[in-house]
């Protein structure tokens, strides 16, 4: 890890953040001009006033443009450039899917979304980004496909409150960056730094009352796809093989929410692909929690799990196993708590 690389990672982060701060108001103006507005016209909506929602355009452009800018400043190693191309091409396809879904009045069918998502995943796999520690290769490819599609949709599903999905991605991107730094997986470092910066520049507008903006599916699908791919990009070298499970800790919150929601819906005789208010933040709201408290709680839990993931890469087997067991027990106890909420 050289000082030059640290400088470039910092430039990627700051450059993406500044670009996002500049481009997000423009994206909001475009959403208002083209009437791309999220109206609270269904039972599963959690906001009360119409809100424009093309913030994902600013996030996507900031991410891609800053990587192109860094490319001009330096010469990436061949493998790094190839991997970044895979992320950008696959991420662009995912962004286009979300954008179509945002501007299409009734939205796309989930089967159509899966076709796009599988295609984007196959693209990054063709560029060599997949699970490396599982054999045979065929099993690794299938699990890589399941992982990327699953995480992509998990981030999309948890984008139900201001700052929730973006805050989780910001922390997760930094988590992947700090874990990857010593291994010099350069493409992961550049992409993680740029992603964190792009999300951070968007977040003030997501919280603003006067200039409020949602990221939309073009943002949440793109973010979910990129963090899922980043999880496959580093070796997670540690004192124990348990370190390879670190992505499960880094992305524990959206993965937990998705699995819990699917289980709750199936138990109630619903299709897991239909919208409902079974998400854990909405259940906490039913239990009397304010949205500010829910957001702070969720981000703190995400941060703690990310710190746990970092510790696992440094700890011996017994301590790493203890971390997984403690976090798993916490999730079980938390599930028992949210089950007390009555959901219609």
N, C-alpha and C positions, 0 to 999 in steps of 0.2 A: 504494500500500500504506500504509494509515493505521495509527497506533498502536491505534486502536479495533479494527480488524480483527485485528491481531496478538493483541490481548488475547482476542478472541472465539475465534480459532483455538486459542490456548493453553487456554482454558476447555473447548473441545470435546475436546481431547486429554486433559486432566486429568480432566474429568468422565467421559469414557468409560472411562478407566483405573480410576478409583475404583469406578464402577458394575460394571465387569467383576470387580474384586477381590471385591466384595460378592456378585454374582450367581453367580459360578462355583462356590463351595461349595454354593449352593442347587441349582444344576444337577446337581452331583455327587450330592447327596442324592436328588434326583428320579430320577436314573438308577439308583441303587441300589434305591430304592423300587419302581420299575416294571421292574426287572431288565433295563435297557438296558445290557448288558455285552458287551464284545468279548472273546470267548473265543478263544484261539490254537488253533483247531481245523482249520486248513488249512495247507498247505505255504507259502503266500505270506505268512502272518502273521509279523511280526518280533518280537513280544513273547512272553514266556513265561508270564505270569500274567494272569488275567481282569482287565480294566480297564473301568470305566464310561465312557461316551462321549457325553455330551450337552453338552460344553463349548461347542459352537457355539450353543446356546441363549443362554448368557450373553453371548457375543460379539455375536450378532444384537441382543438386547434392549439391550445397552449402546450399540451404534451408533445404533439407531433412537431410543431414549429421549433420548440426549444431543442429537441433532439437533432433536427436538421441544422440548427445554429451551432450546436456543439460539434457536429460532424464537420462543419467548415473550419472550426477552430483547431481541430486536432485530427489525427489519423487513428481511427479505431483499428484494433487488431481484426484480422479477417473474420474470425469466429464471432467476435462481438458485433460487427456490422451485419453479418448474416442473421444472427439471432434477433437483433433489433428490427431488421426488415420483416421477419416473421411476426413479431409483436405488432408492428405498425400495420401490416397488411391485414392480419386477422382482426386487430382492434378496429380498423377502419370498416371492415365488413360488419362487425358487431355494432359500431356506431350507426351505420346506415340502417341496420335492422331497427334499432331504437328510434331513429329519426322518422322512419316510415310509420312505425307504431304511434309515435307522438302526433303526427299530422293526419293520420288516418282516423276518421271520425269514430268508427266503432272498434278500432284496434285490430291487431292481427290475431289469428287463431294460434293457440299454443303449439300446434303441430308445425305451422309455418315457421314459428320462432325456433323450434328445435332444429329444423332443417338448416337455417342460417347459422345457428350456434354450432352445430356439428361440422358444418363446412369451415367455419372460422377456426375451429379446434384442429381439424385435419391440416389446415394450412400451417399452423405453428408446429405441429408434429412433423410435417414435411421439412421444416427448417431445423429439425433436430431437438426441439424442446419437448421433453417427455420425462416420465419417471425413469430414472437411471438405475435404481437399486433393486428393481424387481425383474425376475426372470421366470419364464421365457419372455422374449420381446413382445410376443402377441398379447400376453396378459398385461404387460406394462402399457401397451398402446391403448387397450380397452379401459384400463383404470385411469389413464391420463385423460381420455375422452370424458369419462364419467366425472372426474374431478373438475375439469374446466367448465363443463356445462353446468354441473351442480353448483359450483361457487358463483358462476355468473348469475344464475337465477336466484341464488340466496341473497346476493347484494341487491338485486332488483326487487325482491319481495320485501326486504327490510327497509326500503326507502319509503317510509310511511310517516315520518316526522321530520321537522326541520333539523338538519345537522346530524341525523342519525347515520345514514349511509355514508355521507361524506366524511364525518368524523371517524367512523370505523376504518374507512379506506386510508385516511391520512395517517392514523396510528399504525395500521398494518403495513403500509408502504415504508414507513420509517423502521418498522420491525424487520422487514426483509432487508432493508438497506444495512442496518447495523449488524445483522447476522451474517450478511454476505460480504461485508467490507474486508475481513481478514482473508477470505478465500480468493479475493480479487476476481470474482465473477463480474467482470466489468459491465456487461450489458444489463445485468440485474441492478447494479448500483446506479447507472445512468437512468434507467427506466423508473426505478423506485423513487429516486430523487425528483425527477421531473413530474411524476404522478403526484407525489406529496405536495409539491409546489402548486401544481395546477388546481388541486382540490382546495388548498388553503386560500387561494385567491378568489375562489367561488363562494366560500362559506359566509363571508360578511353579508353578501347579498341574499343568501338563503335565510339569514336571520333578520334582515332588515324589514321594517314595516312599510316604509315608503317605497323602497326599490326592490321589493321581494321577488324572488325568482326560484322556481324549482328546476332541478337538473333534467327531469324527464327521463324516459326510458333510454334515450340516446346517451345520457350520462351514466345512469346506474348500470346498464348492460355493459357499456364500455369499461367502466371502473371494475366491475366484477370480473370481466374477462381478463383484464391486465393483471390484477392481483392474483388471480388463479394461475396465470402463466408464470408470474414472478415466483410463485411458490415452487415451481418445478425447475427453477433456474440455478439453484445453488445446492451444494452437496451436503450442507448441514453437518459438517465434520465435527465430531465431539468425542468425548471420552467413552461414549456408549452408542450403540446403534439406535437407541430410543430417540436420538436427536432427529432422525428422519421424519418423525411424527410432529415436529415443531409446527408445520403449517396448520395442523388441526387446532393448535393453541392460538396461533396468530389470528386465525379466521373463525375461532370458536363461536363468537356471538352470532354472526349471520348463519352459520351452519346449524347451530342449535335451534335458532328460530325457525328455520325452514323445516327441519326434521320434526320439531314440536308441532308446528302448524299442520303439517301433513298428517301426523298422528291424530291430532285433535279433530281434523276434518273427517278423516276416515272413520274414527270412532263415532262421530255424529251422523254417519251415513252420507256424507258429502263427497263430491269429487275433490281430490287434493289440489286440482288446478283451478278451482273456482275461488273467487275472493271471499274473505270472511274477516272478522275481527278477532281471530284467534292468536294474532301475533303477541308475543310477550309484552311489548310496550303498551299495547292497547289493553291487555289484561291488567297490567299494573295501574293503568289509568282508571280502570273499573274499580280497583281496590283503593282509589282515592289519591294516588300519586299525581303530582303536577307534572306537566310535560318537561319543565326545566329539571325537576328532580330525576325524571326518567332518563333524560339525555345525559346528565352528569353521571348517573349511576352506570349507564351503558358504556360510556366512554372510559370511565374509571375501570370497569371490569375488563374492557378490551385492552387497556394499558397494562393492567396487572397480568393478564394472560400473555401478552407480548413479552413482558419482562420475564415471566415464567419460561417462555420459549427460549429466550436468550440464555437464561440460567441453565436450561437443559442441555444446551450445546457446550457448556463448560463443566457440568457436574458429573460425578461418577454415577454408575448405574443405580444404586440404591436411592440416591437423592432425586435423580431424574424420575424414577418410578414413583417416588413419594409425591412429587409435584403433579404428575398425571392423576394419581389416585385422589389427592386432595381436591383438585379442580373438578374431577368427575363427581365426587361426593357433593361439592357445592352446587353443581348443575342439577343433581337429583333433588336436593333440598329446595332449590329455587323452583323446580317444576312443581313440587308439592305445594309451594306457596301460591303460584299463579293459577293452579287448578281451583283455588278457592273463588276466583273471579267468575261471575255468571255472565256468559257470553250468549247473546241472542242468536 
